[in-house]
Amino acid sequence: MGLVQRQGICKYCGQYTVVEVPEKYTVEEINEEASRKCNCEGAVAAIQIEDIQAVAEANIREMFKNNEELNEMKAIALEMVEPLSQFKLSKITLSHGNYQLKMIRKEKKISLALKYTDEDKRE
């Protein structure tokens, strides 16, 4: 199956753009590709948010890859990436046993800090 040129519409600004897509793409998929190729403010912002989400998700998976006891914390952290990246939330703190994960939305990234506190030594 080859690639064909189709005209799509940016979902952010309504501009028409010619994109090269697989023949089987639906109108929605063509428009999504046109939105990704557009240089309007909305499209650029959306791509930045997607990039922030991808980096944060990869960092969370790496951070928790050797610690199965924290699978629930990892799952919740992954769910919180989207609202953080879209500025719906600015920071989140998750606690599980002696572990605490802080997630903070900064201008162009989500900062992660996982801390372990030894409760016995705190007294």
C-alpha positions, 0 to 999 in steps of 0.5 A: 500500500503506497502513500498518496497526497490528500488535502486535510484541515488543521483542527486548530486554525482551519487551514487546508494543507496537502499531506502525504498519507497511506491510501487507507487513511480516513478523513479524520486521520488525514485532518490529524496529519494536517494538524501535525504539519501546520505551523499555527499556534495551536498546532505548535502548542499541541506538539509541545504538549505531546513531546512533554507527555512522551518524555515524562512517560518514558522517565516514569517508566525508567524510574520504576522499571526495577521496582514492582512494589511501586506498580500502583504508584507508577500507574497513577503517575502515568495517568497524571502526566496528561493533566500536568502537561496541559496545565490542568494541574501544576503539581502532584505528590504521591505517597506509598509506604516510604516512597514519595513521588513529586511531579511538578509542571514546569514551563517545558517539562514535567519534573519528577523526584522520587524519594525514599524515607526510612521511617525508623531513622526519622525518630 
